Amino acid sequence: MATTYDALLLVSFGGPEGPDDVLPFLENVLRGRNVPRERMLEVAEHYRHFGGVSPLNAQNRALVAALEKELAEHGPPLPIYWGNRNWAPLLPDALRQMAADGVRRALAFFTSAFSSYSGCRQYREDVARAQAEVGPTAPAVDKLRVFFNHPGFIEPQIEMLAASLARVPAERRAETLVLFSAHSIPLAMADNCRYVEQLREASRLVAEGAGHERWEVVYQSRSGPRHQPWLEPDVCARIEELHAAGQLQEVIIHPIGFLSDHIEVVYDLDTEARALCDRLGVKLHRVPTIGTHPRFVKMIRELIEEHLSDNPVRLAVGSLGASHDVCPEDCCLYVPVKRTMS
């Protein structure tokens, strides 16, 4: 029999909402990680470029509002709570409020479409720590599955890519390169999850759905020590490489690895990559992030209904099938190690 739930918990990364928040926020993000302080200060300047305000929290508020409307109109009538890993509203505070409101069991939607330590397992660890902090009254929390190949994620991406391609003159459209971009992660993390496989599958589905053949997957926003190998190629490095080879006049960057315009999107793509393309004389188009697209909001409701059903319809497109609901014990493990590039 399907389990009964009292609430939905939106679990996200968090972001600063003023200049005084930036360094404390980054210290939260980087606590326990071997990231040089000079790199932290460099990233702090990215935030200060935008007044110290990440757009992420405002976009999560918009997503909560859109979900509230969706559930009010179509059910199930679950109250929605929101807790972050790194900045207010923090997960322990969200769970404490849920307990005070009488919530005993909640479903959790993680704002990450792909499987990885940082995008799934770490959030589960965050929830467990918050439950321990709140104590015996803390609600049980069950996660919704990752949705990299759910039609409610893929269809809006196809729509947005097709709109960007339509802005390219017809005679140049087929040769225009689409770079599907996602956050880079350490190779030691990528080795123990399906992040790369899922990312390539989602990108393939979107490119094929938009009828476009020239595409690649690239990465951005690496933050670890320089001796630690991370996923490559970097988006800007790849643009420079292709331009130097005479293979790039126009490019579309599609940040498929992000649900909303994090600082990593508005700085790394809209600021750095755009400045690079302007310098090289390459025309750059940037596909929007999925945000509160109505089909995406409906997808979250469908994931909830799937979890509540005795006979769920597990929607998925492509060859990889629907992801699991309950993560195996060794799912997305990450033990940082030093290794050399092969």
N, C-alpha and C positions, 0 to 999 in steps of 0.2 A: 504494500500500500504506500502511496505517496505521503511524504511528511507534510505536516501543516506548519506554516510559517507566519510570523507576526509582523515582519518588516523587511525592507530591502536596505542594504548598506552599500553605498557607493564608496569604494576604496580607491584612493588616488595618491599621487606623489606629493602634492602641495607646492606652494610657491610663495615668495615674499610679496608683501603688498605695500611696501614703502622702503625708502633707503636704509632706515635703521634695521630692517629685517634681514637685509641681504647676507651679511656675514654670519649671524646666528643661524640662518637657514642653511647656508652652505656648510657650516660646521656640523649641523645635523646630518646633512647628506653624506658628508665625507668621513664621519666618525668611524674609526676602526679601519679605514682604508689608507693604503700607502700612496697618498697623493701629495706631491710637494705643495707647500704653502703658496709658493709663487704661482702655481697653477690655479689654486683656489682664488687668489687675488685677481688673476687674469679673468676668471669666469665671473667674479664679482663685478668687474667692469662691464661685462656683457649686460648684466642686470641694470647697472646704473645708466647704461646707454638708453634705457627705457624708464628712467625715473625710479629704479629700484622695484618696479612692479612687474611681476610675472602675470601674463594674461590667463594663466591656468586656472586660478581660483575662480575668477569671474566666469570663465567658460564652464567650469564644473557647476557653478550656481545655475547657469542657464540650462545645463543638462538636467539637473535635479528638477527645475521648473518644468521642462518639457516632459520629463518622465512622470511627474505628478499629474500633469494634464492627461497624458496617455493612459495612465492607470485609472484615473478618475472616470475617463470616458469608456474604457474597455475592460477594466479590471485586470488582475485581481486588485482589490482596494488596499494595498499595502502602504503604510507610511514609509517615507524615505528618509534615511539618515546618511550623513556624509562624514567620513573620517580620512585624514591624510597620514602618510608616513612621516613627513618631515616638517610640516608647518600647520598652524591652526586652520581649520578644526582638526585636532589630532585624534587618532583612533581611540586612545583611552578615554578621552572626553566624550566621543561619540558613543562608545559602549556604555559608559557611565550613565549618559542620558537615556539610552535605550533601556537599561536596567531600571532606572527610575520611572520610566513610562510603562513598565510591565512587560517589555519585550522579552520573550524567552528563547525564541529561535528565529534567526534571520538568514535570508539569502544575501550573498555578497556579489556585486558586480565590480570586477577589477578593471580599471581603465587601461588595459593592455590587450591587444588582439592576439598576441603571439606568446608562445611558451618560452620562458627563460627563467633563470634564477631571479633576476631583478623584477621581471614582469609578472611572476606568478608565485614561486615558492617563497620569496622574501616577503611578499604581501601576506602570505599565509602565516609566516613567522611573526610578522608585525601584529596580525590579529591575535595570535596566541599570546604574545607578550602583553597586549592590551587586556585580554581576558584575565591573565594572571594578575595584572595590576588592579583591575576592578574587583576581582575576587569571586566568591561563589555565586553572586547574583548576576554575573556577566552572562549575556545570552550566548547560546551556541550559534555558530556561524558556518554555513555551508556555501562554498563558492559556486558560481555559475561557470560553465566551461569556457575555454578560450574560443574565439569566434572568427579566426582569420579567414575561414572559408564559408562562413555563413552567408547566404544570399543577401541578408540585410546589411552586411559589411561590404560585400563585393559589388553589389548593384549600384550603390551611390558612388563608389570609386570609379566604376566604368562611366557613369554619367558625368562626373566631374572631369575625368581625363578626356572624354569625347568633346566636352565643351572647350577645353584648352586646345585640343588638336584643331578644332574648328576655327580657332583664331589664327592658325598658321596658314599662310597662302597655300592654295591647293597644290601648286607646282612644287612646293618644298615639303609638303606634309609627310610623305612617305620616308624621306631622308632625315626627318627631325628625330633626334634621339630622346627617348623618355628615360630618365633616371629615377627609378623607384628608390627612395631614400628612407633609411631607418637608423635608429641609434646604434652605434657600434657597441659591441661588448667584448670582453676579453676572450681569446680563443679557448682558454681553459673553461670558461662558462659555456661557450658555444658547443664545445665537445660533448657536453652532458645534457643537451636539450635539443629540441627540434626547431629552434628559432630560425636558422638559415633555411631549412627545408620548407617551413611554413611561409616564410617571407617570400621565397622564390615562387612557391605555388600561388600565393595570393597575387603577386605581381604578374605572373603568367596569366592567371584568370582575368585580371583587369585589362591587360594589354590585348589579349585575344577578344575579350568582350567589346573593346573599343575598336577592334579591327586594325591594330597597329603591330608591326613586326619588329621594329628597331627599338629595343629596350634593354636595360641592364639594371642590376641591383647595386647600389652604392651605400656607403655608411657615413655617419657624421658624429660629431659631438663626443669623441673619445676623451676620457678624463684621467686615465690611469698613468702610472709612471712609464717613462719612455722605453724602459727595458722590457716591459710586458707587452707581448703581442696581442693586438686587437684585430677584429674583423676589418678587412680592407676590400676594395679601395675606398679611400676617403673621397667624398663628393667633389671637393675642390681640386684635389690632386688628379682625379679622373678627367675633369673638365680641361685642366691644363694639358694633360697627356694627349687627349683626343684633338685638342686645338693645335698642338704642336705637330701632330701627324696629319693635319689638314683634313680631319674627319668631323669637324664640328663647326657649324655655322648657326644653328638654332637648337635649343635644348629646352625640354620640359622637365622640371623637377617635380616629382609626385611624392610627397612625404607620407607614404603609406604606413610607415611605422608609428605614426603619431595620430591620436584621435583629435587633438586640438592644437592650437598654436602655442606650444611651449616656447620658452626663450630659445631653446635649441632650434626651433623652426624660424622664428622671426629674426634671430641674430645670425645663425649659421647659414641659413638659406637666403632670407630676404635682405640681409646686410652683407655678409662676407661673400657668399656665392654670387650675389648680384653685382657687387663691386668688381669681383674678378671677371665676370662676363662682360661688364661694361668696359673694363680695361682691355680685354681681348677682342672686343667687337663681336661677341657672341650674343645673339638675341635670346633672352631668358624668359620663360613662362613658368609660373609656379601654380600648381594645382592646389586648391584649398584643402584643408583638413576636414574630416567628416563632421565634426562638431555636433550640432543638433539636427542633422538631416532627418527628416521625418521617417525615412525607411530605417535608419539606424536606431532611432528611438523605438520604433515598432519592433525591431530586432531584439532589443533588451526585454521588452514585454514577452516576446516569443520564447526567449530563453527562460524567463520565469515560468511561463505556462508549461514549457517542456519539463522543467524540474518538478512541477506540481502534479504532472499527469501520471496516471498508472500505466498508460500506453503512449509514451511520448513520441512525437514526430521530431526526429533530430535532423533539422535542416542543415545541409552542407552541399557544396558544389565542388567539382574537381575530383581528383583521384585519391586524396588522403583520408576522406571520410570525416565524420564528426569526432571531435576530441572527447576525451574522457571527462566525466563529472568529478569523480573522486581520484585525486592524484596518487599514483603509487608511492611507496615509501621513499624510493630513490629518485623520484621525478625531479628533474632540473637541479640536481645537486651541484654545488659549486665550492670547490676547495682551491683557492688561489695557489698557483704554482708558477715557478720560473721555468720558462721553456724558450727555446730558440726557434726562429722561423725555419721551416724546412725548404 
